[in-house]
Amino acid sequence: MESLLAITIGLLVAAAVYLMLARNVLRFIFGLVLISNAANLTIFVAGRLTTGAPPLIEEGAAAPMGLVANALPQALVLTAIVIGFGLFAFALVLVFRAWNTLGTLNADEMRVAEPPEGGR
Protein backbone atom coordinates (compact mmCIF):
# COMPACT_ATOMS: atom_id res chain seq x y z
CA MET A 1 0.00 0.00 0.00
CA GLU A 2 2.86 2.36 0.79
CA SER A 3 4.34 1.89 -2.69
CA LEU A 4 1.02 2.82 -4.30
CA LEU A 5 0.85 5.95 -2.19
CA ALA A 6 4.47 6.78 -3.03
CA ILE A 7 3.63 6.61 -6.73
CA THR A 8 0.55 8.77 -6.13
CA ILE A 9 2.66 11.33 -4.26
CA GLY A 10 5.16 11.37 -7.12
CA LEU A 11 2.40 11.94 -9.67
CA LEU A 12 0.91 14.74 -7.58
CA VAL A 13 4.29 16.46 -7.28
CA ALA A 14 4.94 16.08 -11.02
CA ALA A 15 1.54 17.54 -11.92
CA ALA A 16 2.04 20.35 -9.38
CA VAL A 17 5.44 21.29 -10.81
CA TYR A 18 4.00 21.25 -14.33
CA LEU A 19 1.16 23.56 -13.29
CA MET A 20 3.42 25.85 -11.27
CA LEU A 21 5.76 26.34 -14.23
CA ALA A 22 2.89 27.66 -16.37
CA ARG A 23 2.71 31.41 -16.80
CA ASN A 24 -0.96 31.45 -15.73
CA VAL A 25 -1.43 32.52 -12.11
CA LEU A 26 -4.58 30.42 -11.65
CA ARG A 27 -2.71 27.28 -12.74
CA PHE A 28 0.03 28.19 -10.28
CA ILE A 29 -2.56 28.25 -7.46
CA PHE A 30 -3.88 24.82 -8.49
CA GLY A 31 -0.31 23.52 -8.57
CA LEU A 32 0.19 24.89 -5.06
CA VAL A 33 -2.90 22.99 -3.89
CA LEU A 34 -1.63 19.77 -5.49
CA ILE A 35 1.81 20.07 -3.91
CA SER A 36 0.26 20.73 -0.49
CA ASN A 37 -1.87 17.60 -0.90
CA ALA A 38 1.26 15.64 -1.82
CA ALA A 39 2.96 16.93 1.34
CA ASN A 40 -0.08 15.92 3.40
CA LEU A 41 0.03 12.41 1.95
CA THR A 42 3.76 12.22 2.67
CA ILE A 43 3.21 13.12 6.33
CA PHE A 44 0.34 10.65 6.55
CA VAL A 45 2.39 7.79 5.06
CA ALA A 46 5.35 8.65 7.31
CA GLY A 47 3.13 7.79 10.28
CA ARG A 48 2.87 4.20 9.00
CA LEU A 49 -0.32 2.74 7.61
CA THR A 50 -1.53 0.12 10.03
CA THR A 51 -4.74 -1.67 10.76
CA GLY A 52 -4.01 -1.19 14.45
CA ALA A 53 -6.44 -0.18 17.12
CA PRO A 54 -7.05 3.41 18.23
CA PRO A 55 -4.23 4.72 20.45
CA LEU A 56 -6.09 4.30 23.74
CA ILE A 57 -4.36 3.34 26.97
CA GLU A 58 -6.28 1.02 29.23
CA GLU A 59 -6.71 1.94 32.87
CA GLY A 60 -3.66 1.04 34.92
CA ALA A 61 -1.37 0.51 31.90
CA ALA A 62 1.66 2.70 31.17
CA ALA A 63 1.42 2.33 27.38
CA PRO A 64 -1.05 1.00 24.84
CA MET A 65 -0.93 -2.74 24.33
CA GLY A 66 -0.34 -4.18 20.88
CA LEU A 67 -0.20 -2.39 17.55
CA VAL A 68 -1.87 1.02 17.64
CA ALA A 69 -2.27 3.78 15.06
CA ASN A 70 -0.10 6.89 15.35
CA ALA A 71 -2.37 9.87 15.98
CA LEU A 72 0.24 12.61 15.54
CA PRO A 73 0.52 12.48 11.71
CA GLN A 74 -3.26 12.40 11.46
CA ALA A 75 -3.54 15.54 13.60
CA LEU A 76 -0.80 17.28 11.60
CA VAL A 77 -2.48 16.46 8.30
CA LEU A 78 -5.85 17.65 9.55
CA THR A 79 -4.30 20.96 10.61
CA ALA A 80 -2.48 21.26 7.28
CA ILE A 81 -5.72 20.66 5.36
CA VAL A 82 -7.47 23.48 7.20
CA ILE A 83 -4.55 25.88 6.71
CA GLY A 84 -4.24 24.86 3.05
CA PHE A 85 -7.92 25.53 2.43
CA GLY A 86 -7.58 29.00 3.99
CA LEU A 87 -4.52 29.71 1.85
CA PHE A 88 -6.35 28.53 -1.28
CA ALA A 89 -9.39 30.72 -0.56
CA PHE A 90 -7.18 33.77 0.06
CA ALA A 91 -5.10 33.14 -3.07
CA LEU A 92 -8.24 32.65 -5.15
CA VAL A 93 -9.57 36.03 -4.02
CA LEU A 94 -6.21 37.62 -4.88
CA VAL A 95 -6.27 36.05 -8.35
CA PHE A 96 -9.83 37.28 -8.90
CA ARG A 97 -8.80 40.79 -7.82
CA ALA A 98 -5.77 40.69 -10.13
CA TRP A 99 -7.94 39.60 -13.04
CA ASN A 100 -10.43 42.42 -12.37
CA THR A 101 -7.68 45.02 -12.03
CA LEU A 102 -5.25 43.91 -14.74
CA GLY A 103 -7.55 42.05 -17.13
CA THR A 104 -5.22 39.05 -17.47
CA LEU A 105 -3.89 36.11 -15.50
CA ASN A 106 -0.77 35.65 -17.60
CA ALA A 107 2.24 36.54 -15.44
CA ASP A 108 4.15 37.96 -18.44
CA GLU A 109 1.35 40.38 -19.29
CA MET A 110 0.82 41.65 -15.74
CA ARG A 111 2.32 45.08 -15.31
CA VAL A 112 2.10 47.54 -12.47
CA ALA A 113 0.74 50.92 -13.45
CA GLU A 114 3.28 53.74 -13.40
CA PRO A 115 2.86 56.18 -10.49
CA PRO A 116 1.74 59.70 -11.39
CA GLU A 117 4.34 62.44 -11.78
CA GLY A 118 5.55 63.96 -8.52
CA GLY A 119 4.00 61.30 -6.31
CA ARG A 120 4.46 57.78 -5.13
C-alpha beads as a LAMMPS data file, in Angstrom:
LAMMPS data file: protein, C-alpha beads

120 atoms
119 bonds

1 atom types
1 bond types

-500.0 500.0 xlo xhi
-500.0 500.0 ylo yhi
-500.0 500.0 zlo zhi

Masses

1 110.0

Atoms # bond

1 1 1 0.000 0.000 0.000
2 1 1 2.864 2.365 0.791
3 1 1 4.338 1.895 -2.687
4 1 1 1.024 2.818 -4.305
5 1 1 0.850 5.951 -2.194
6 1 1 4.470 6.782 -3.029
7 1 1 3.628 6.613 -6.734
8 1 1 0.554 8.769 -6.129
9 1 1 2.658 11.329 -4.259
10 1 1 5.163 11.373 -7.119
11 1 1 2.399 11.937 -9.670
12 1 1 0.908 14.740 -7.581
13 1 1 4.285 16.464 -7.283
14 1 1 4.942 16.077 -11.025
15 1 1 1.544 17.541 -11.916
16 1 1 2.041 20.350 -9.385
17 1 1 5.436 21.292 -10.809
18 1 1 3.997 21.249 -14.328
19 1 1 1.160 23.561 -13.286
20 1 1 3.416 25.853 -11.267
21 1 1 5.763 26.344 -14.231
22 1 1 2.893 27.659 -16.367
23 1 1 2.705 31.414 -16.799
24 1 1 -0.957 31.451 -15.733
25 1 1 -1.433 32.520 -12.111
26 1 1 -4.580 30.416 -11.650
27 1 1 -2.710 27.279 -12.744
28 1 1 0.025 28.193 -10.275
29 1 1 -2.561 28.247 -7.464
30 1 1 -3.881 24.822 -8.490
31 1 1 -0.309 23.520 -8.567
32 1 1 0.186 24.886 -5.058
33 1 1 -2.895 22.990 -3.893
34 1 1 -1.629 19.773 -5.486
35 1 1 1.808 20.072 -3.908
36 1 1 0.263 20.725 -0.491
37 1 1 -1.874 17.598 -0.896
38 1 1 1.260 15.640 -1.816
39 1 1 2.957 16.929 1.340
40 1 1 -0.081 15.918 3.405
41 1 1 0.027 12.409 1.953
42 1 1 3.756 12.222 2.670
43 1 1 3.207 13.123 6.329
44 1 1 0.341 10.647 6.547
45 1 1 2.387 7.791 5.064
46 1 1 5.346 8.646 7.313
47 1 1 3.128 7.793 10.284
48 1 1 2.872 4.195 8.998
49 1 1 -0.320 2.743 7.608
50 1 1 -1.534 0.121 10.032
51 1 1 -4.743 -1.670 10.759
52 1 1 -4.015 -1.192 14.452
53 1 1 -6.438 -0.178 17.121
54 1 1 -7.052 3.406 18.229
55 1 1 -4.228 4.716 20.452
56 1 1 -6.095 4.304 23.737
57 1 1 -4.364 3.337 26.967
58 1 1 -6.279 1.016 29.226
59 1 1 -6.711 1.939 32.866
60 1 1 -3.658 1.042 34.919
61 1 1 -1.374 0.511 31.904
62 1 1 1.658 2.701 31.165
63 1 1 1.422 2.334 27.382
64 1 1 -1.052 0.996 24.838
65 1 1 -0.928 -2.738 24.335
66 1 1 -0.337 -4.180 20.875
67 1 1 -0.195 -2.392 17.553
68 1 1 -1.875 1.020 17.635
69 1 1 -2.271 3.778 15.063
70 1 1 -0.101 6.886 15.348
71 1 1 -2.375 9.870 15.977
72 1 1 0.243 12.613 15.537
73 1 1 0.522 12.484 11.706
74 1 1 -3.258 12.405 11.465
75 1 1 -3.542 15.543 13.603
76 1 1 -0.795 17.282 11.603
77 1 1 -2.475 16.463 8.296
78 1 1 -5.854 17.649 9.555
79 1 1 -4.305 20.956 10.612
80 1 1 -2.478 21.259 7.282
81 1 1 -5.718 20.655 5.360
82 1 1 -7.475 23.478 7.197
83 1 1 -4.553 25.878 6.711
84 1 1 -4.236 24.860 3.052
85 1 1 -7.922 25.534 2.434
86 1 1 -7.583 28.996 3.987
87 1 1 -4.522 29.713 1.846
88 1 1 -6.348 28.531 -1.281
89 1 1 -9.387 30.720 -0.563
90 1 1 -7.181 33.774 0.061
91 1 1 -5.101 33.145 -3.070
92 1 1 -8.242 32.647 -5.155
93 1 1 -9.565 36.032 -4.018
94 1 1 -6.210 37.625 -4.881
95 1 1 -6.275 36.046 -8.346
96 1 1 -9.832 37.281 -8.895
97 1 1 -8.803 40.786 -7.824
98 1 1 -5.770 40.694 -10.126
99 1 1 -7.945 39.595 -13.035
100 1 1 -10.433 42.419 -12.373
101 1 1 -7.677 45.017 -12.034
102 1 1 -5.246 43.913 -14.742
103 1 1 -7.549 42.053 -17.133
104 1 1 -5.220 39.053 -17.465
105 1 1 -3.894 36.106 -15.500
106 1 1 -0.767 35.651 -17.601
107 1 1 2.237 36.543 -15.444
108 1 1 4.145 37.955 -18.441
109 1 1 1.345 40.382 -19.288
110 1 1 0.818 41.653 -15.738
111 1 1 2.323 45.075 -15.312
112 1 1 2.104 47.535 -12.466
113 1 1 0.736 50.923 -13.445
114 1 1 3.282 53.738 -13.404
115 1 1 2.864 56.176 -10.489
116 1 1 1.743 59.696 -11.391
117 1 1 4.342 62.444 -11.784
118 1 1 5.551 63.958 -8.520
119 1 1 3.998 61.304 -6.315
120 1 1 4.464 57.779 -5.126

Bonds

1 1 1 2
2 1 2 3
3 1 3 4
4 1 4 5
5 1 5 6
6 1 6 7
7 1 7 8
8 1 8 9
9 1 9 10
10 1 10 11
11 1 11 12
12 1 12 13
13 1 13 14
14 1 14 15
15 1 15 16
16 1 16 17
17 1 17 18
18 1 18 19
19 1 19 20
20 1 20 21
21 1 21 22
22 1 22 23
23 1 23 24
24 1 24 25
25 1 25 26
26 1 26 27
27 1 27 28
28 1 28 29
29 1 29 30
30 1 30 31
31 1 31 32
32 1 32 33
33 1 33 34
34 1 34 35
35 1 35 36
36 1 36 37
37 1 37 38
38 1 38 39
39 1 39 40
40 1 40 41
41 1 41 42
42 1 42 43
43 1 43 44
44 1 44 45
45 1 45 46
46 1 46 47
47 1 47 48
48 1 48 49
49 1 49 50
50 1 50 51
51 1 51 52
52 1 52 53
53 1 53 54
54 1 54 55
55 1 55 56
56 1 56 57
57 1 57 58
58 1 58 59
59 1 59 60
60 1 60 61
61 1 61 62
62 1 62 63
63 1 63 64
64 1 64 65
65 1 65 66
66 1 66 67
67 1 67 68
68 1 68 69
69 1 69 70
70 1 70 71
71 1 71 72
72 1 72 73
73 1 73 74
74 1 74 75
75 1 75 76
76 1 76 77
77 1 77 78
78 1 78 79
79 1 79 80
80 1 80 81
81 1 81 82
82 1 82 83
83 1 83 84
84 1 84 85
85 1 85 86
86 1 86 87
87 1 87 88
88 1 88 89
89 1 89 90
90 1 90 91
91 1 91 92
92 1 92 93
93 1 93 94
94 1 94 95
95 1 95 96
96 1 96 97
97 1 97 98
98 1 98 99
99 1 99 100
100 1 100 101
101 1 101 102
102 1 102 103
103 1 103 104
104 1 104 105
105 1 105 106
106 1 106 107
107 1 107 108
108 1 108 109
109 1 109 110
110 1 110 111
111 1 111 112
112 1 112 113
113 1 113 114
114 1 114 115
115 1 115 116
116 1 116 117
117 1 117 118
118 1 118 119
119 1 119 120
